[in-house]
Each structure stands twice: as C-alpha cells, then as structure tokens.
Amino acid sequence: MIRQERIINEFCELVSIDSPSYKERMITDVIKRRLEAIGFKVQEDDAGAKTGGNAGNIYAYMAGKLDAEPILFCAHTDTVEPSGGKRAVLHEDGRITSTGDTVLGGDDLCGIVEIMEGIRHLEEEGIPHRPVEVVLMAAEEVFGKGAKAYDYEGRGLRSKEAYVIDMSGPAGSAAIAAPTLIGWEARIKGVAAHAGFAPETGINAILAASRAVALLSPGRISRDTTMNIGTIKEGIADNIVPDSCIVKGEVRSLNHGKALETIEQIRETFKAQAGPSEVEFLVEPHIYAYHTPEDHPVVKRFIRACDKLGLPGTLVSTLGGSDNNVLAQQGITGIVLSCGMYNVHSTREYTCIEDLLKGAELVAELLKDEE
C-alpha cells in the first residue's frame, strides 16, 4: 500500500517552496536530495543558463531487476503565478487547496510526488521493477522551455517510451494527442498626425487593425482547432491619430497542417485590410502536435495498469500542451497522465488525497509491467 501520511506530508512540504518559472532553485535542490535518498543517481543540466533561469532540469536514473527496457517518467518543477508564499490547506473531505490567494502548485507537484512515492514504495517493499528514468523539467509553463533546452545528445535518455504526469482530472486518464501551438503577432504601422488640426494627413493604425479583427472569428474554428485574439496594444493619446497597433493571439490544432493554414489565413486577413498602413506579421511556433497510436506499447501498458487498479483507462485528445510535445520531437513516444489536479492556473486549484494515492499506485504498476 502507498503510505498516505507520507505522500500528504511530502506534497504539503513541497507546496510551501515557491518555484515560479525561471526561479526553481530551492525546490530543485530539495527534490534532488529526495531522489538520491530513494536510490536514484541524480544530475542537473544547464538548462537554467540557457533559459535565463536559476535552475536546470533534474535527471535521475535507477536500475531495475526486471529484464525490460527503461521507462521515462516526466513532470515539471515550476508553477504559474500567483505563487508567492503558497501554502497547502488540508480539508476534512480529503481536498487540498491553497489559502485562496495563490495557486496551489498541484500543477505539477501532484505528478512529482506521485512519481517519487510510487518508486519509493517499490524500493521499500523490494518489488522488482523496470529500469526507470525520471526527468523533472524547469520552465515548462512557458511553452516547455526547460524541455527544449535539455541536452538530449550529451545527456541522452535511454528510454524510448514516456509517461508525462501533467494533466488535470482524476487518475486513470491519458492524453494520446496534443496540439501544435503557434503564437502570432500583427504589427500595423500607420502615420501619426494631430487629431484636430490635420487628421487627414494621418493613417489610423487602430482602424486598419479593427477591420481585420472584425473579419476574424476567434474561438473554436473546428473540432480540433482553436484561434484566439489575446491582446491589442495601441495609441498614446486621444488627440493623436495612432501610428501603431499590435494585435497578438494564438492558434492551436491537433492537425499541424491545419494550424499552419489558419495562421496563413490570419496573415492574409491583416494584409488585405491594412489599406494604406503597413503590416508586419510575426509567427512563433511554441510546440508541435503529436499523436500516439492506441495500439502502441506505451498505451497498452497504461490500459493494463488501469485494469489492475480498477481505474477507467480513458484515452483522450487535449488542446493543452506539455513537455510530451517536446519529447515527441526527440523520438520518445509518450502519453500524458492525469494526476488529480483541478482548476489549475487559478487560485481555486486543488487536489485530492485519493488522487495522489491512485497516481502513485499507477506509477508503481507501470514499472512492474514487464511487457
């Protein structure tokens, strides 16, 4: 049995350590020591130096007694804001929340404690398991920058299959597909003029941007594609014809080609509606879509483990990204497991004791599987 009191205490202790993106130093040091105490050989890479953060990614390896290929478990050490001074509050119904003015940090401390407790349980009970690699990425919340900075050649991973524990919902679900996510930015340049004395000599950049925005349809474009207009920045004073307007947004799609097609449609809309204004259109791909077939061993092993534990074994597609998008680009086939985090990226975030226990049991069961 997974030790309930220990996993609760560890979760609450780690929550109390602030770890916003790029500032994961304290929690990284604590987790490295705990992994070493479990029996892992632990290293830290130089991703922090590459991303402008103060800590790198944690890599840990443990040999197994089963004659099987190693499995990679992945989670991330950073949290979104507001996170300063966060503290876990345990409720009688088994929920764990923050005090209400910060995030809890269950995204992704749920994943981290489930990985550590599941493997700790196997070691303490002397249960044979596969070789295991653990990578805890920094700066995941900023489009997987830690995973992108990982030295895959110098610190090559042995595993070809991965379980990334970083999805909302009760334990027993897994995402087998996730989207391409592309940020876009339209910079419209007009001509400034006095709005009272000589408005006819100006070119209103806001007007040009508005014409384009009015023709776009943000929201769910299709079952597998969304588009958003996130920010508009323009103007400096009411009596000046604005010579600049910047519109930013994103596109997500489970179909990479559809994402590119949608970006091109947005580009053409701004260019067509610019009139006498000039348009600079910038694109920044953040992550790339993946789809893991249902008959792949990494999925079938998950289903077997869920069956043994009485978990639903639900397979889904998600329009949220994770480090699995980056791992897939490196030739590692994985799925993203739910770990009992709810209302993430908000001060209403919470987890449940039952989910932490089931998540740790699932980690252990996956490692016991010899197939």
ZAZA-521168 format. One line per 8 residues: their letters; for each residue x, y, z of N, C-alpha, C. Coordinates in steps of 0.1 Angstrom, whole numbers, always signed. Atoms other than C-alpha are relative to their C-alpha. Layout:
BEGIN
a	X:Y:Z:X:Y:Z:X:Y:Z | ... .
//
This chain:
BEGIN
mirqerii	+8:-12:+0:+0:+0:+0:+9:+13:+0 | -6:-13:+0:+11:+36:-7:-2:+6:+14 | +1:-6:-14:+18:+54:+26:-6:+14:-1 | +8:-12:+1:-9:+80:+28:+6:+12:+7 | -5:-11:-8:+5:+102:+55:+13:+6:-6 | -12:-5:+6:+39:+104:+38:-2:+8:-12 | +2:-7:+13:+26:+114:+4:-7:+13:+3 | +6:-13:-3:+4:+141:+20:+10:+9:+5 .
nefcelvs	-10:-9:-6:+32:+155:+41:+10:+5:-11 | -9:-4:+10:+56:+155:+11:-6:+10:-9 | +7:-9:+9:+31:+172:-11:-1:+14:+7 | +1:-13:-7:+24:+199:+15:+13:+7:+2 | -13:-6:-2:+61:+205:+22:+5:+6:-13 | -5:-5:+13:+69:+209:-15:-8:+12:-4 | +9:-12:+3:+39:+233:-19:+6:+12:+6 | -5:-12:-8:+55:+256:+7:+12:+6:-6 .
idspsyke	-13:-5:+6:+86:+261:-15:-5:+7:-13 | +4:-7:+12:+80:+288:-41:+9:-4:-12 | -7:+4:+12:+90:+278:-76:-6:+5:-13 | +5:-5:+13:+78:+301:-103:+9:-2:-11 | -8:+2:+12:+91:+297:-138:+13:+8:+1 | -13:-6:+0:+128:+305:-140:+6:+2:+14 | -5:-1:-13:+131:+305:-102:-2:-13:+8 | +2:+13:-6:+131:+268:-93:+11:-5:+9 .
rmitdvik	-12:+5:-7:+164:+267:-74:-3:-8:+13 | +2:+6:-13:+151:+259:-40:-7:-14:-1 | +7:+12:+1:+127:+232:-50:+8:-11:-7 | -9:+9:+7:+152:+217:-74:+10:-7:+10 | -9:+6:-9:+177:+212:-46:-6:-10:+10 | +8:+9:-9:+151:+196:-23:-3:-13:-7 | +4:+12:+7:+139:+172:-49:+12:-9:-4 | -12:+7:+3:+174:+162:-59:+4:-9:+12 .
rrleaigf	-3:+7:-12:+181:+152:-23:-9:-12:+2 | +10:+11:-3:+149:+132:-20:+1:-11:-11 | -2:+11:+10:+155:+113:-53:+13:-8:+4 | -12:+7:-4:+190:+104:-41:-3:-9:+12 | +4:+8:-12:+175:+92:-8:-8:-13:-4 | +8:+11:+5:+152:+69:-28:+9:-11:-6 | -9:+9:+7:+182:+54:-46:+4:+4:-14 | -3:-5:+14:+185:+74:-78:+14:+6:-1 .
kvqeddag	-12:-8:+4:+217:+86:-94:-5:+13:-7 | +6:-13:+4:+209:+123:-99:+10:+10:-6 | -7:-11:+6:+222:+150:-122:-9:+12:-3 | +7:-12:+4:+212:+185:-131:+7:+6:-12 | -6:-5:+12:+217:+200:-165:+2:+15:+0 | -2:-14:+0:+225:+236:-176:-11:+8:-7 | +11:-7:+7:+190:+245:-189:-2:+14:+6 | +2:-13:-6:+188:+273:-164:+8:+11:-7 .
aktggnag	-9:-10:+7:+218:+291:-180:-5:+3:-14 | +5:-2:+13:+202:+286:-214:-13:+8:-1 | +13:-6:+0:+168:+299:-205:-1:+13:+8 | +1:-12:-8:+177:+327:-181:-5:-3:+14 | +5:+4:-14:+165:+307:-150:+12:-3:+9 | -11:+3:-10:+184:+298:-118:+1:-15:+3 | -2:+15:-2:+180:+260:-120:-3:-7:-13 | +1:+8:+12:+182:+233:-146:-10:-11:+1 .
niyaymag	+9:+12:+0:+163:+201:-154:+7:-11:+9 | -5:+11:-8:+167:+172:-130:-1:-13:-8 | +0:+14:+6:+177:+138:-145:+4:-10:+11 | -3:+10:-10:+176:+107:-123:-2:-14:-7 | +0:+14:+6:+183:+70:-132:+1:-10:+12 | +0:+11:-10:+176:+38:-112:-1:-13:-8 | +1:+13:+6:+184:+3:-124:-11:-8:+5 | +11:+9:-5:+157:-23:-122:+4:-14:+0 .
kldaepil	-3:+14:-1:+156:-60:-115:-7:-8:-11 | +7:+7:+11:+132:-68:-144:+9:+2:-13 | -7:+0:+12:+148:-76:-177:-9:+7:-11 | +9:-7:+9:+130:-49:-197:+6:+14:-2 | -5:-13:+4:+136:-16:-214:-5:+11:+11 | +4:-10:-10:+136:+15:-191:-12:+8:-5 | +11:-9:+2:+106:+38:-188:+4:+14:+5 | -2:-14:-5:+108:+76:-185:-13:+5:+6 .
fcahtdtv	+11:-8:-6:+86:+95:-161:+4:+14:+0 | -3:-14:+1:+84:+132:-166:-10:+9:+7 | +9:-10:-6:+69:+162:-147:+8:+13:+0 | -7:-13:+0:+79:+198:-141:+0:+7:+13 | -2:-6:-13:+92:+218:-112:-6:+14:+2 | +4:-14:-1:+78:+253:-120:-15:+1:+2 | +14:-3:-1:+44:+268:-112:-3:+14:-7 | +4:-13:+5:+24:+297:-127:-2:+9:+12 .
epsggkra	+3:-10:-10:+17:+329:-108:-16:+1:+2 | -8:-5:-12:+4:+340:-83:+4:-12:+9 | -5:+11:-7:+25:+317:-63:+8:+3:+13 | -8:-4:-11:+44:+337:-37:-6:-3:+13 | +5:+3:-13:+40:+323:-2:-11:-10:+0 | +11:+10:+0:+17:+295:-12:+1:-10:+11 | +1:+9:-12:+6:+271:+15:-11:-10:-3 | +11:+10:+2:-14:+239:+14:-9:-1:+12 .
vlhedgri	+10:+1:-11:-46:+236:+34:-7:-13:-2 | +6:+13:+0:-59:+201:+42:-14:+1:+5 | +14:-1:-4:-97:+198:+43:-5:-14:+4 | +6:+13:-6:-119:+171:+61:-4:-9:-11 | +5:+9:+10:-133:+159:+28:+11:-6:-9 | -11:+5:+8:-98:+150:+15:+6:+9:-11 | -5:-9:+10:-93:+180:-7:+12:+8:+6 | -11:-8:-4:-60:+200:-5:-1:+12:-9 .
tstgdtvl	+1:-13:+7:-63:+237:-15:+12:+9:+4 | -8:-11:-5:-42:+268:-13:-8:+8:+10 | +8:-9:-9:-52:+296:+11:-10:+9:-7 | +10:-7:+9:-71:+311:-18:+5:+13:-6 | -6:-11:+6:-48:+339:-27:+12:-3:-9 | -11:+5:+10:-22:+318:-47:-5:-12:-6 | +2:+13:+6:-22:+288:-69:+5:-10:+11 | -4:+10:-9:-17:+255:-50:+14:-5:-4 .
ggddlcgi	-12:+6:+5:+11:+242:-72:-1:-15:-3 | +2:+14:+4:-5:+208:-78:+4:-3:-14 | -5:+1:+14:+4:+215:-114:+15:+6:+1 | +1:+14:+3:+28:+198:-113:+6:-8:+12 | -5:+7:-12:+37:+188:-77:-8:-13:+2 | +8:+13:+0:+9:+161:-80:+8:-10:-7 | -8:+9:+8:+30:+145:-107:+13:-4:+7 | -14:+3:-6:+63:+148:-88:-2:-9:+12 .
veimegir	+1:+9:-12:+51:+133:-55:-5:-14:-4 | +4:+13:+4:+33:+105:-73:+11:-8:-6 | -11:+7:+5:+64:+96:-92:+9:-5:+11 | -9:+3:-11:+86:+97:-61:-6:-11:+9 | +5:+10:-10:+62:+78:-38:-3:-13:-7 | +2:+12:+7:+53:+52:-64:+13:-8:-1 | -13:+7:+1:+90:+43:-69:+6:-3:+14 | -4:+2:-14:+98:+47:-32:-7:-13:+6 .
hleeegip	+8:+12:-4:+71:+21:-25:+6:-13:-5 | -6:+12:+6:+86:-4:-49:+13:-4:+6 | -14:+2:-6:+121:+0:-34:-2:-5:+14 | +2:+4:-14:+109:-3:+2:-5:-14:+1 | +6:+13:-1:+89:-34:-5:+8:-11:-7 | -8:+10:+7:+116:-50:-26:-7:-6:-12 | +8:+5:+12:+92:-53:-56:+8:+2:-13 | -8:-2:+13:+111:-60:-89:-7:+10:-9 .
hrpvevvl	+5:-10:+9:+106:-32:-114:+10:+3:-11 | -8:-3:+11:+119:-20:-147:+10:+11:+3 | -8:-12:-2:+148:+4:-150:-8:+13:-2 | +8:-12:+1:+135:+39:-146:+8:+13:-1 | -6:-13:+1:+145:+74:-157:-11:+10:+4 | +9:-11:-4:+129:+105:-142:+7:+13:-5 | -4:-13:+4:+132:+139:-158:-10:+10:+5 | +8:-11:-5:+118:+169:-140:+4:+13:-6 .
maaeevfg	-4:-12:+8:+118:+199:-163:-3:+13:+7 | +2:-14:-4:+122:+235:-154:-8:+8:-11 | +6:-9:+10:+102:+263:-171:-9:-6:-10 | +10:+6:+9:+75:+241:-185:-11:+9:-3 | +12:-9:+2:+48:+267:-180:+2:+11:-10 | -3:-10:+10:+65:+290:-205:+3:-8:-13 | -1:+8:+12:+60:+267:-235:+11:-10:+0 | -10:+11:+0:+83:+239:-224:+14:+4:-2 .
kgakaydy	-14:-5:+3:+115:+260:-224:+11:-9:+6 | -9:+9:-6:+132:+237:-200:+3:-13:-8 | -1:+12:+8:+125:+206:-221:+7:+3:-13 | -6:-3:+12:+136:+224:-252:+15:+2:+2 | -14:-3:-3:+169:+233:-235:+8:-12:+5 | -7:+12:-5:+176:+198:-223:+10:-5:-10 | -10:+5:+9:+208:+183:-237:-2:-14:-4 | +4:+13:+4:+194:+153:-255:+12:-9:-5 .
egrglrsk	-11:+7:+5:+227:+144:-270:+11:-3:+11 | -10:+1:-11:+251:+150:-241:-5:-8:+12 | +6:+7:-11:+227:+136:-215:-11:-9:-6 | +10:+7:+8:+209:+112:-238:-9:-9:+9 | +10:+8:-7:+178:+94:-225:+1:-14:-5 | +0:+14:+4:+178:+56:-226:-14:-5:-4 | +14:+5:+2:+140:+53:-226:-5:+5:-14 | +7:-3:+12:+120:+52:-258:-14:+3:+2 .
eayvidms	+14:-2:-4:+87:+55:-240:-1:+8:+12 | +1:-9:-11:+75:+81:-216:-14:+2:+5 | +13:-4:-6:+47:+89:-192:+2:+14:+7 | -1:-13:-5:+44:+126:-186:-12:+3:+9 | +11:-1:-9:+23:+132:-155:-3:+14:+3 | +3:-15:+0:+8:+166:-160:-13:+3:-7 | +13:-3:+5:-29:+166:-168:-10:+1:+10 | +11:-2:-9:-60:+177:-150:-9:-12:+0 .
gpagsaai	+10:+11:-1:-86:+152:-138:+5:-11:+9 | -4:+11:-9:-87:+121:-117:+9:-10:-6 | -10:+10:+6:-60:+94:-121:-8:-10:-8 | +6:+10:+9:-68:+70:-149:-4:+4:-13 | +2:-5:+13:-70:+92:-179:+14:+3:-7 | -13:-3:+7:-43:+98:-206:-3:+7:-13 | +1:-7:+13:-39:+122:-235:+10:-7:-10 | -8:+7:+10:-27:+104:-266:+3:+10:-12 .
aaptligw	-2:-9:+11:-28:+135:-288:-1:+14:+6 | +0:-14:-5:-20:+172:-282:+4:+9:-12 | +0:-8:+12:-18:+202:-305:+14:+7:-3 | -10:-10:+4:+6:+224:-324:-6:+13:+6 | +4:-13:-5:+5:+258:-307:+9:+11:-6 | -8:-11:+7:+16:+289:-327:-5:+13:+5 | +4:-14:-3:+17:+324:-314:+2:+9:-13 | -1:-9:+11:+11:+352:-339:-1:+15:+5 .
earikgva	+0:-14:-4:+16:+390:-338:-1:+8:-13 | +2:-9:+11:+3:+416:-363:+4:+14:+4 | -5:-13:-3:+22:+449:-362:-4:+10:-11 | +5:-9:+11:+3:+476:-381:+6:+14:+3 | -7:-13:-1:+22:+508:-388:-7:+10:-9 | +7:-11:+8:+3:+540:-398:+8:+12:+0 | -7:-13:+0:+12:+577:-398:-7:+8:+11 | +6:-8:-11:+7:+599:-367:-3:+14:-5 .
ahagfape	+4:-14:+3:-10:+633:-370:-8:+6:+11 | +8:-6:-9:-28:+658:-349:-15:-3:-3 | +14:+4:+3:-64:+646:-345:-9:+12:-3 | +8:-11:+2:-78:+681:-346:+4:+9:-12 | -6:-9:+11:-55:+702:-369:+1:-7:-13 | -3:+6:+13:-46:+676:-396:-3:-15:+0 | +3:+14:+0:-64:+643:-392:+2:-7:-14 | -1:+6:+14:-64:+638:-430:+14:-4:-4 .
tginaila	-14:+3:+3:-26:+636:-430:+4:-13:+7 | -4:+12:-7:-26:+606:-407:-6:-12:-6 | +5:+13:+3:-31:+569:-412:-3:-7:+13 | +4:+6:-13:-50:+553:-383:+2:-15:+0 | -4:+14:-1:-34:+520:-374:-11:-8:+7 | +11:+7:-7:-62:+511:-350:-11:-3:-9 | +11:+2:+10:-88:+515:-378:+4:-12:-9 | -4:+11:+8:-68:+491:-400:+0:-13:+7 .
asravall	+0:+12:-8:-64:+466:-372:-14:-4:+3 | +14:+3:-3:-101:+468:-364:-7:-7:-12 | +6:+6:+11:-111:+460:-399:+4:-15:-1 | -5:+14:+1:-90:+428:-398:-6:-8:+11 | +6:+7:-12:-102:+418:-363:-14:-3:-2 | +14:+2:+2:-138:+422:-373:-3:-11:-10 | +3:+11:+10:-134:+396:-401:+5:-14:+6 | -4:+13:-6:-117:+370:-378:-10:-5:+9 .
spgrisrd	+10:+7:-9:-136:+345:-358:+7:-8:+11 | -7:+7:-11:-118:+337:-326:-9:-10:+7 | +8:+10:-6:-129:+307:-307:+3:-14:-6 | -2:+13:+6:-134:+271:-318:-3:+0:-15 | +1:+0:+14:-128:+270:-355:-6:-13:-5 | +5:+13:+4:-134:+233:-358:+2:-9:+12 | -1:+9:-11:-134:+202:-336:+14:-1:+6 | -14:+2:-4:-96:+201:-335:+8:+13:+0 .
ttmnigti	-8:-12:+2:-86:+238:-339:-7:+12:+7 | +5:-12:-6:-90:+270:-319:+9:+11:-4 | -7:-12:+3:-79:+306:-326:-4:+10:+10 | +3:-10:-10:-76:+334:-301:+7:+13:-3 | -6:-14:+0:-70:+372:-302:+2:+4:+15 | -3:-2:-14:-53:+378:-269:+2:+14:+5 | -3:-14:-4:-41:+414:-267:+0:+9:-11 | -1:-11:+10:-44:+446:-286:+7:+12:+7 .
kegiadni	-7:-12:-6:-19:+475:-278:+1:+11:-11 | +0:-10:+10:-23:+508:-295:-1:+14:+7 | +2:-14:-3:-23:+546:-293:+8:+5:+12 | -6:-7:-11:-7:+571:-269:-8:+11:+5 | +8:-11:-5:-32:+599:-266:-13:+2:-9 | +13:-1:+7:-68:+608:-276:+1:+10:-12 | +0:-11:+10:-57:+638:-297:+11:-3:-11 | -10:+4:+10:-32:+618:-319:-5:-11:-8 .
vpdscivk	+3:+11:+9:-40:+597:-349:+10:-11:+3 | -10:+10:-4:-24:+564:-338:+8:-6:-12 | -8:+5:+11:+5:+553:-359:+5:-15:+2 | -4:+13:-3:+9:+519:-343:-11:-8:+7 | +9:+8:-6:-13:+490:-333:+6:-15:-1 | -6:+14:+0:-1:+455:-322:-11:-10:+5 | +10:+10:-4:-25:+425:-321:+7:-13:+1 | -7:+13:-3:-14:+392:-306:-11:-10:+2 .
gevrslnh	+9:+11:-2:-30:+358:-305:+7:-13:-2 | -6:+13:+2:-25:+321:-309:-10:-9:-8 | +7:+11:+7:-36:+291:-329:+4:-13:+6 | -3:+14:-4:-39:+255:-316:-8:-9:-9 | +7:+10:+8:-47:+225:-336:+7:-14:+2 | -5:+14:+0:-43:+187:-333:+6:-4:-14 | -5:+2:+13:-36:+189:-370:+10:+11:-4 | -10:-10:+3:-3:+206:-377:-2:+8:-12 .
gkaletie	+3:-7:+13:-12:+214:-413:-11:+10:+2 | +11:-9:-2:-45:+230:-401:+5:+12:+7 | -5:-12:-7:-26:+252:-377:+7:+9:-9 | -8:-9:+9:-3:+265:-404:-10:+7:-10 | +10:-6:+9:-33:+270:-427:-8:+12:+7 | +7:-10:-7:-51:+290:-401:+8:+13:+2 | -9:-11:-1:-21:+312:-394:+1:+8:-13 | -1:-7:+13:-18:+320:-431:-13:+8:-3 .
qiretfka	+13:-8:+2:-55:+330:-432:+0:+13:+8 | -1:-12:-9:-49:+354:-403:+9:+10:-6 | -9:-9:+7:-19:+368:-421:-6:+8:-12 | +6:-6:+12:-38:+374:-453:-11:+10:+3 | +11:-9:-4:-67:+390:-435:+6:+13:+4 | -6:-13:-4:-45:+416:-419:+6:+8:-11 | -6:-6:+12:-26:+423:-451:-11:+6:-9 | +11:-5:+9:-59:+427:-471:-7:+12:+6 .
qagpseve	+7:-11:-6:-74:+451:-445:+8:+11:+4 | -9:-10:-4:-44:+472:-439:-2:+13:-7 | +2:-13:+7:-53:+498:-465:+14:+6:-3 | -13:-7:+2:-25:+524:-467:+10:-3:+11 | -9:+4:-11:-10:+510:-434:+10:-11:-5 | -9:+11:+2:+20:+487:-434:-3:-11:+11 | +2:+11:-10:+17:+453:-417:+13:-9:+0 | -11:+10:-3:+45:+431:-402:-7:-11:+8 .
flvephiy	+7:+11:-7:+32:+397:-393:+11:-10:+4 | -10:+8:-7:+53:+376:-369:-7:-13:+5 | +5:+13:-4:+49:+339:-361:+10:-7:+9 | -9:+7:-9:+64:+319:-332:-6:-14:+3 | +4:+13:-4:+58:+281:-331:+5:-3:+14 | -4:+4:-14:+58:+270:-294:+1:-15:+2 | +0:+15:-1:+50:+233:-296:-6:-6:-12 | +5:+6:+12:+42:+208:-323:-8:-12:+4 .
ayhtpedh	+10:+10:-3:+14:+183:-324:+6:-14:+0 | -4:+14:+0:+18:+146:-316:-13:-8:+1 | +11:+9:-2:-5:+116:-318:+6:-14:+2 | -5:+13:-3:+4:+83:-301:-11:-10:-3 | +11:+10:+4:-15:+53:-316:-4:-8:+12 | +6:+7:-11:-38:+34:-293:+6:-14:+2 | -6:+14:-1:-20:+1:-301:+15:+1:+3 | -14:-1:-4:+14:+14:-291:+2:-6:+14 .
pvvkrfir	-2:+6:-13:+30:-4:-262:-1:+9:+12 | +1:-9:-11:+31:+27:-241:-14:+3:+4 | +15:-1:-3:-7:+30:-243:-5:-13:+5 | +5:+13:-5:-14:-7:-239:+5:-3:+14 | -5:+2:-13:+8:-8:-208:-9:+8:+10 | +8:-9:-9:-12:+21:-193:-14:-6:+2 | +13:+6:-1:-45:+3:-201:+0:-12:+10 | -1:+12:-9:-33:-29:-184:+2:+4:+15 .
acdklglp	-1:-5:-14:-22:-10:-153:-13:+5:+6 | +13:-5:-4:-55:+8:-151:-10:-12:+3 | +9:+11:-2:-74:-25:-154:+3:-7:+14 | -4:+7:-12:-54:-40:-125:-4:+9:+12 | +3:-9:-11:-61:-9:-103:-14:+4:+1 | +14:-4:+0:-97:-5:-112:-2:+14:-4 | +1:-13:+5:-91:+28:-129:-6:+0:-14 | +8:+1:+13:-111:+38:-161:+9:-2:-12 .
gtlvstlg	-9:+1:+12:-81:+39:-185:-6:+7:-12 | +6:-9:+11:-97:+67:-206:+11:+6:-8 | -9:-6:+10:-79:+79:-237:-6:+12:-6 | +5:-13:+5:-84:+115:-248:+10:+7:-8 | -9:-10:+6:-71:+142:-270:-2:+13:+8 | +1:-13:-7:-63:+176:-255:+6:+11:-8 | -5:-12:+7:-57:+211:-268:+10:+7:+9 | -10:-5:-8:-33:+217:-240:+14:-6:-3 .
gsdnnvla	-13:+5:+2:+4:+213:-244:+7:-5:+12 | -8:+4:-11:+30:+197:-222:+14:-3:-5 | -14:+4:+4:+67:+185:-222:-1:-12:-9 | +1:+12:+9:+54:+154:-241:+1:+5:-14 | -2:-5:+14:+52:+176:-272:+14:+1:-4 | -14:-2:+3:+89:+183:-269:+7:-14:-1 | -6:+13:+0:+98:+147:-261:-3:-7:-13 | +4:+7:+13:+79:+135:-292:+9:+5:-11 .
qqgitgiv	-9:-5:+10:+101:+157:-313:+14:-6:+1 | -13:+6:-2:+131:+139:-299:-1:-15:-2 | +2:+14:+3:+117:+105:-309:-4:-9:+11 | +5:+7:-12:+104:+95:-275:-15:+0:+0 | +15:+2:+1:+68:+81:-277:-6:+0:+14 | +6:+0:-13:+47:+90:-247:-15:+5:+0 | +14:-5:-2:+13:+99:-233:+0:+8:+13 | +0:-8:-11:+3:+124:-207:-11:-5:+10 .
lscgmynv	+10:+5:-10:-14:+111:-175:-6:+10:+9 | +6:-8:-10:-39:+128:-153:+5:-4:+13 | -6:+2:-13:-28:+132:-118:-8:+6:+12 | +8:-5:-11:-56:+146:-97:+1:+15:+3 | +0:-14:-2:-51:+183:-102:-12:+6:-7 | +13:-6:+5:-82:+205:-107:+1:+15:+1 | +1:-15:+1:-89:+242:-116:+15:+6:+0 | -14:-4:+0:-52:+246:-124:+1:+14:-6 .
hstreytc	-3:-13:+4:-37:+280:-132:-10:+10:+5 | +9:-10:-7:-61:+297:-108:+2:-2:+15 | -1:+1:-14:-63:+304:-71:-11:-10:+6 | +9:+10:-4:-91:+278:-69:+5:-14:-2 | -6:+13:+3:-67:+250:-77:-1:-9:+12 | +0:+10:-11:-70:+218:-56:+4:-14:-5 | -2:+14:+3:-61:+182:-55:-7:-8:+11 | +7:+9:-10:-75:+152:-35:+10:-11:+4 .
iedllkga	-9:+11:-5:-57:+127:-13:-2:-13:-8 | +3:+13:+7:-74:+98:-31:+8:+0:-13 | -6:-1:+13:-60:+110:-64:+16:-1:+1 | -15:+2:-2:-24:+113:-51:+3:-15:+3 | -3:+14:-2:-26:+77:-38:-1:-8:-12 | +2:+7:+12:-40:+64:-70:+10:+3:-10 | -10:-4:+10:-15:+83:-91:+13:-7:+4 | -12:+7:-4:+14:+68:-70:-1:-15:-3 .
elvaellk	+2:+14:+3:-1:+33:-74:+1:-3:-15 | -1:+2:+14:-3:+38:-111:+14:+0:-5 | -15:-1:+3:+34:+48:-113:+6:-14:+3 | -6:+13:-4:+43:+16:-94:-5:-11:-9 | +6:+11:+9:+20:-6:-116:+7:+0:-13 | -6:-1:+13:+35:+7:-148:+14:-5:+0 | -14:+5:-1:+70:-1:-136:+1:-15:+3 | +0:+14:-3:+60:-36:-125:-3:-8:-13 .
dee	+4:+7:+12:+48:-44:-160:+12:-3:-8 | -12:+4:+7:+74:-64:-179:-2:+1:-16 | +2:+0:+14:+58:-61:-214:+3:+14:-6 .
//
